[in-house]
């Protein structure tokens, strides 16, 4: 399928989703669906680095919070003058750029080493950025910051609908980017890194450059997902914005859905995100996080290729991929530095 | 702030004491991440679990937290061996440890933390022992016993681990498994069994480390997260799998953190370990005493 057609179909789908939500007329739907869509973006963004390249990012919350806090910083900066209330698409762009730059810097320092170091560094990055934000009074420090959301916006009406629409468009953009990457030279390069980085390097794949591209795109998308968040939540506070639940969700969703294609994170996010929204309302928010943890552990053990993998095996389309070769690799002595 | 020599010396000494404690906390990770190459990011979660067990024993039975932790070590050993078995069968054997193995440990970290939150809430818990409270005074130095005791015991534990690794047959087998698994197999030793034992020991140290932690500071379930960056930084800085390196790196980090919190404020201290980690990765990835 050509990309414009793909994009058109998804735009039609989102128009339908939006129309259906408006028709239902319940504002809570917008609040709930916004979160699910946010996870679609986070999951897809995580998967560009984690699923395609095989590099685990535990710092999704950090990139997300970077986007959110650049919005807060700009909000504080423009509060006094005529730029007050910069349009949210612009804020998303800024959040994306900030997160993208941080992603690039992180990657540059750690990606030359083994994958585990990158994973640990991302985990530590979340703690450090949180420390910085807690100590930075301008964006609220540990007390948190209030953002006053306008009630209405012109053509759409209720502001939350506007945010929902923006997130819907961002989700479509993220999925399109992921699919575009998957079927391009870039995507094949990523896959070669994931399967055997040493061999890729030896056959002339510029691995460091590709990994940096992946980190930057992935970080930027996460930042873009975070930028409208202060307007959505109204009150931003470091310990919840940097919370582990964003990190675990954006890892769990692609792994549950399936990491090798764009549809995996989408399935995972829609499924797990909706489940969580329902569980939050009906049971409690702590229990639903526990559910995510257990589902993640069970899925990585039992269904390594996620739901997409399960469907593939069910349809008998996919031969047992690489199992033989992988086993030989696992038996090989020594470590790969 | 006026620079005062007393303050400086006290900060350095308390940094060394805290560093000794960090060494004990990190030694388990040096074994699993440094030697066995298992990226166990759930290690801090096991430490917090150890803290809570020490807390329960202390609150209900009035047992000394360190003794309680030593008594619980065999349980942690079995837990660790069990986890390694699952990890081996599900990930190492299939060659998927890099992505899914990491996610597995991350899930374990998350489950432990949320379970503790659900069960104990987010209140800070603390233990009672005779050595919590009083301090030794040597010249101008203040040596709080609540840090001195964990520091000494944790250095003893690290030393014991080092002797085990270099002197005993089993310990040498653990070192060998890191170097050449195939060669070990040719010597008629089952590498998986050795790894299982080593991982069990690594988790067993977490029990004791948890007791140290709750003696030094009140604990709540998410405290462990601060330690992720810290212990991995120490492990990498010390040189993967080198216990003497771990001790040196831990003391270094302890001193720098202590100076930072004395002169800039404690809220900046968590950033120090990350700076250390990034600096090490950028300048000398092999660490101080790297192999």
Boltz contact constraints between the chains, C-beta under 6 A:
constraints:
  - contact:
      token1: [A, 54]
      token2: [B, 99]
      max_distance: 6.0
  - contact:
      token1: [A, 56]
      token2: [B, 99]
      max_distance: 6.0
  - contact:
      token1: [A, 56]
      token2: [B, 102]
      max_distance: 6.0
  - contact:
      token1: [A, 109]
      token2: [B, 278]
      max_distance: 6.0
  - contact:
      token1: [A, 109]
      token2: [B, 282]
      max_distance: 6.0
  - contact:
      token1: [A, 110]
      token2: [B, 281]
      max_distance: 6.0
  - contact:
      token1: [A, 113]
      token2: [B, 285]
      max_distance: 6.0
  - contact:
      token1: [A, 115]
      token2: [B, 98]
      max_distance: 6.0
  - contact:
      token1: [A, 116]
      token2: [B, 39]
      max_distance: 6.0
  - contact:
      token1: [A, 117]
      token2: [B, 281]
      max_distance: 6.0
  - contact:
      token1: [A, 119]
      token2: [B, 102]
      max_distance: 6.0
  - contact:
      token1: [A, 120]
      token2: [B, 232]
      max_distance: 6.0
  - contact:
      token1: [A, 123]
      token2: [B, 228]
      max_distance: 6.0
  - contact:
      token1: [A, 124]
      token2: [B, 229]
      max_distance: 6.0
  - contact:
      token1: [A, 124]
      token2: [B, 274]
      max_distance: 6.0
  - contact:
      token1: [A, 124]
      token2: [B, 277]
      max_distance: 6.0
  - contact:
      token1: [A, 127]
      token2: [B, 229]
      max_distance: 6.0
  - contact:
      token1: [A, 127]
      token2: [B, 270]
      max_distance: 6.0
  - contact:
      token1: [A, 128]
      token2: [B, 271]
      max_distance: 6.0
  - contact:
      token1: [A, 128]
      token2: [B, 274]
      max_distance: 6.0
  - contact:
      token1: [A, 131]
      token2: [B, 270]
      max_distance: 6.0
  - contact:
      token1: [A, 131]
      token2: [B, 271]
      max_distance: 6.0
  - contact:
      token1: [A, 134]
      token2: [B, 267]
      max_distance: 6.0
  - contact:
      token1: [A, 135]
      token2: [B, 267]
      max_distance: 6.0
  - contact:
      token1: [A, 248]
      token2: [B, 110]
      max_distance: 6.0
  - contact:
      token1: [A, 251]
      token2: [B, 103]
      max_distance: 6.0
  - contact:
      token1: [A, 255]
      token2: [B, 103]
      max_distance: 6.0
  - contact:
      token1: [A, 286]
      token2: [B, 118]
      max_distance: 6.0
  - contact:
      token1: [A, 289]
      token2: [B, 114]
      max_distance: 6.0
  - contact:
      token1: [A, 290]
      token2: [B, 114]
      max_distance: 6.0
  - contact:
      token1: [A, 293]
      token2: [B, 107]
      max_distance: 6.0
  - contact:
      token1: [A, 293]
      token2: [B, 110]
      max_distance: 6.0
  - contact:
      token1: [A, 293]
      token2: [B, 111]
      max_distance: 6.0
  - contact:
      token1: [A, 296]
      token2: [B, 107]
      max_distance: 6.0
  - contact:
      token1: [A, 297]
      token2: [B, 107]
      max_distance: 6.0
  - contact:
      token1: [A, 300]
      token2: [B, 100]
      max_distance: 6.0
  - contact:
      token1: [A, 300]
      token2: [B, 103]
      max_distance: 6.0
  - contact:
      token1: [A, 300]
      token2: [B, 104]
      max_distance: 6.0
  - contact:
      token1: [A, 301]
      token2: [B, 90]
      max_distance: 6.0
  - contact:
      token1: [A, 304]
      token2: [B, 100]
      max_distance: 6.0
  - contact:
      token1: [A, 326]
      token2: [B, 95]
      max_distance: 6.0
  - contact:
      token1: [A, 329]
      token2: [B, 95]
      max_distance: 6.0
  - contact:
      token1: [A, 330]
      token2: [B, 95]
      max_distance: 6.0
  - contact:
      token1: [A, 333]
      token2: [B, 180]
      max_distance: 6.0
  - contact:
      token1: [A, 333]
      token2: [B, 181]
      max_distance: 6.0
  - contact:
      token1: [A, 333]
      token2: [B, 182]
      max_distance: 6.0
  - contact:
      token1: [A, 335]
      token2: [B, 37]
      max_distance: 6.0
